[in-house]
Amino acid sequence: MIVINFKNYKVGSEALKLAKIIEKYLPSAIVCPSTLDIEIISKKTKLKVFAQHADHQDGNKTTGYNTLKNLKSIGISGTLINHSEHPLSLTNLYKTSIVAKKLNLRTIVCTPSLRQFKGMLRSERVKPYAIAFEEKKLISSGKSITKYNSKDLIEFTRIMEKTGIIPLCGAGISTAEDVKEAYALGCKGVLISSAIANSKNPGKLLKQLGEF
């Protein structure tokens, strides 16, 4: 599983252009564009579109919130939760997970540490589609978590074997070799961003990934 987070590297027409390149080389990828671009990308491509973040609040009196119900109406099939650049309290993480489940939306929960990860697993309130282990200091560094924190990553994937939840990793994933190493360490996919979303030639890496 390849999950591509656009962050705010690409928005508007540039985001749609990138989505179409991804569709060409990696049609099975999950893309996480800016909220502003969810609707057009879901309409103009056949890619699975996830939100980068979603709010559990519901109803019409929710000024400023991107509610799960509204995001679903414009084309998402799931959402990232608790990305290190948009962390949530455990309470809000749980609430978002519960609402997403009620709406039949898949969730990819990000976790920056084994401690937080183990805490989530102890709660019956969080049963996500996937969990992405990512180390904050390695994000956008070009230093892959597969090389710089393989010890914790191996423990993460070992624990995940018993859960039925898909194990992913992120942070510094920059090359096809990084992705291969993630699979070798027990992950079933990666969360990748700048290596594609901020690349002048994203097709090169996407083509390599499509050949796996």
VMD Tcl script that draws the C-alpha trace (Angstrom):
set ca {
  {0.00 0.00 0.00}
  {1.39 3.39 -1.01}
  {-0.18 6.43 0.68}
  {0.88 9.78 -0.77}
  {0.35 12.86 1.38}
  {0.33 16.03 -0.71}
  {0.51 18.22 2.43}
  {0.41 21.74 0.94}
  {3.22 21.11 -1.50}
  {0.73 20.99 -4.35}
  {-2.67 22.67 -4.43}
  {-5.17 23.64 -7.13}
  {-4.26 22.76 -10.70}
  {-0.84 21.50 -9.60}
  {-2.47 19.04 -7.20}
  {-4.73 17.68 -9.93}
  {-1.77 17.39 -12.29}
  {0.15 15.40 -9.69}
  {-2.86 13.18 -9.00}
  {-3.11 12.30 -12.69}
  {0.59 11.41 -12.80}
  {0.08 9.18 -9.78}
  {-2.94 7.59 -11.43}
  {-0.85 6.82 -14.51}
  {1.98 5.05 -12.72}
  {0.41 3.91 -9.44}
  {-3.38 3.65 -9.84}
  {-3.76 1.67 -6.61}
  {-2.24 4.45 -4.48}
  {-4.15 6.35 -1.81}
  {-3.73 10.11 -2.13}
  {-4.22 12.70 0.60}
  {-4.60 16.12 -1.03}
  {-5.44 19.40 0.63}
  {-9.09 19.66 1.67}
  {-9.45 22.30 -1.06}
  {-8.65 19.70 -3.74}
  {-10.48 16.62 -2.49}
  {-13.59 17.07 -4.60}
  {-11.91 17.72 -7.94}
  {-9.40 14.90 -7.53}
  {-12.11 12.45 -6.52}
  {-14.13 13.47 -9.61}
  {-11.29 13.71 -12.13}
  {-9.39 10.53 -11.17}
  {-10.18 7.00 -10.02}
  {-7.72 7.19 -7.14}
  {-8.74 6.50 -3.56}
  {-8.82 9.88 -1.84}
  {-8.26 10.30 1.89}
  {-8.37 13.54 3.84}
  {-5.20 14.74 5.53}
  {-7.22 15.41 8.67}
  {-10.86 15.36 9.66}
  {-12.88 16.65 12.61}
  {-15.27 14.49 14.61}
  {-17.70 17.36 15.26}
  {-21.09 16.97 13.60}
  {-24.10 19.11 12.72}
  {-24.44 22.50 11.09}
  {-23.12 24.60 13.97}
  {-19.50 23.63 13.35}
  {-17.81 26.78 12.07}
  {-14.27 26.12 10.89}
  {-14.41 22.34 11.19}
  {-13.92 19.90 8.32}
  {-16.46 17.33 9.43}
  {-16.20 13.72 8.37}
  {-19.75 13.79 7.01}
  {-19.02 16.76 4.76}
  {-15.69 15.34 3.60}
  {-17.39 12.08 2.68}
  {-19.92 14.02 0.62}
  {-17.12 15.46 -1.55}
  {-15.39 12.18 -2.19}
  {-13.18 10.84 0.58}
  {-13.12 7.14 1.39}
  {-11.02 7.66 4.50}
  {-8.75 10.00 6.40}
  {-5.39 10.31 8.06}
  {-5.63 10.91 11.80}
  {-3.00 12.26 14.17}
  {-0.29 13.10 11.65}
  {2.70 14.60 13.48}
  {1.99 17.93 11.79}
  {-1.62 17.81 13.02}
  {-1.55 15.85 16.28}
  {-4.67 15.10 18.30}
  {-5.29 14.40 21.93}
  {-6.12 10.75 22.54}
  {-9.69 11.78 23.32}
  {-10.14 13.50 19.96}
  {-8.35 10.65 18.21}
  {-10.85 8.21 19.70}
  {-13.85 10.42 18.85}
  {-12.71 10.85 15.24}
  {-12.17 7.11 14.88}
  {-15.65 6.33 16.22}
  {-17.41 8.81 13.90}
  {-15.40 7.57 10.90}
  {-16.43 4.00 11.63}
  {-20.11 4.99 11.79}
  {-19.74 6.61 8.36}
  {-17.92 3.58 6.90}
  {-14.77 5.62 6.35}
  {-11.36 4.02 6.68}
  {-8.78 5.58 8.97}
  {-5.00 5.60 8.89}
  {-3.79 6.59 12.34}
  {-0.28 8.01 12.55}
  {1.80 7.44 15.67}
  {5.17 9.02 16.51}
  {6.28 6.55 19.18}
  {5.94 2.99 20.38}
  {4.58 4.29 23.67}
  {1.64 6.08 22.02}
  {1.11 3.15 19.66}
  {0.87 0.66 22.52}
  {-1.52 2.97 24.35}
  {-3.83 3.09 21.34}
  {-3.86 -0.69 21.03}
  {-4.98 -1.03 24.64}
  {-8.13 0.90 23.81}
  {-11.03 -0.81 22.08}
  {-12.08 2.59 20.72}
  {-9.37 2.72 18.06}
  {-9.58 -0.01 15.41}
  {-8.18 1.71 12.32}
  {-7.71 0.37 8.82}
  {-3.98 1.01 9.16}
  {-1.45 2.48 11.57}
  {1.55 4.42 10.25}
  {4.61 4.54 12.49}
  {6.58 7.70 11.78}
  {9.33 9.49 13.67}
  {8.72 13.24 13.66}
  {12.34 14.34 13.43}
  {12.85 12.28 10.27}
  {9.88 13.70 8.36}
  {10.98 15.51 5.18}
  {14.62 14.90 6.20}
  {15.51 12.44 3.46}
  {16.67 10.12 6.25}
  {14.45 7.08 6.08}
  {12.95 5.61 9.22}
  {13.87 2.21 7.78}
  {17.55 3.05 8.26}
  {17.53 5.43 11.23}
  {15.03 3.70 13.49}
  {14.75 0.16 12.23}
  {14.81 -1.24 15.79}
  {11.52 0.41 16.80}
  {10.04 -0.29 13.39}
  {10.72 -4.02 13.74}
  {9.05 -4.06 17.17}
  {6.09 -2.14 15.73}
  {5.55 -4.61 12.90}
  {5.99 -7.57 15.26}
  {3.21 -6.29 17.51}
  {1.02 -5.43 14.54}
  {1.07 -9.02 13.27}
  {-1.45 -9.95 15.98}
  {-3.89 -7.09 15.35}
  {-5.26 -7.54 11.84}
  {-4.46 -3.85 11.24}
  {-2.25 -2.90 8.29}
  {1.22 -1.70 9.41}
  {2.68 1.24 7.52}
  {5.69 3.44 8.11}
  {6.59 6.97 7.18}
  {9.22 9.68 7.72}
  {12.07 10.23 5.31}
  {10.91 7.60 2.79}
  {12.58 8.93 -0.35}
  {13.56 6.09 -2.68}
  {12.32 2.79 -4.03}
  {14.97 1.12 -1.88}
  {13.47 2.72 1.23}
  {10.10 1.25 0.30}
  {11.61 -2.20 -0.33}
  {13.31 -2.05 3.05}
  {10.01 -1.10 4.72}
  {8.44 -4.26 3.28}
  {11.46 -6.31 4.35}
  {11.04 -5.05 7.93}
  {7.42 -6.19 8.02}
  {5.44 -3.17 6.85}
  {2.66 -3.62 4.32}
  {3.06 -0.16 2.88}
  {4.43 3.34 3.36}
  {3.26 6.87 3.94}
  {5.28 9.10 1.62}
  {5.14 12.81 0.92}
  {7.90 15.18 -0.18}
  {9.73 12.62 -2.34}
  {6.70 12.70 -4.64}
  {4.61 15.76 -3.77}
  {7.61 18.11 -3.73}
  {9.52 16.52 -6.59}
  {10.19 18.12 -9.95}
  {9.97 14.67 -11.53}
  {7.56 12.56 -9.45}
  {6.99 10.14 -12.31}
  {10.48 8.66 -11.91}
  {9.86 7.32 -8.40}
  {6.22 6.48 -9.11}
  {7.25 4.35 -12.08}
  {9.74 2.47 -9.89}
  {7.11 1.88 -7.23}
  {4.64 0.68 -9.83}
  {7.09 -2.06 -10.82}
  {7.08 -3.71 -7.39}
}
mol new
graphics top color blue
foreach p $ca { graphics top sphere $p radius 0.5 }
foreach p [lrange $ca 0 end-1] q [lrange $ca 1 end] { graphics top cylinder $p $q radius 0.2 }
display resetview
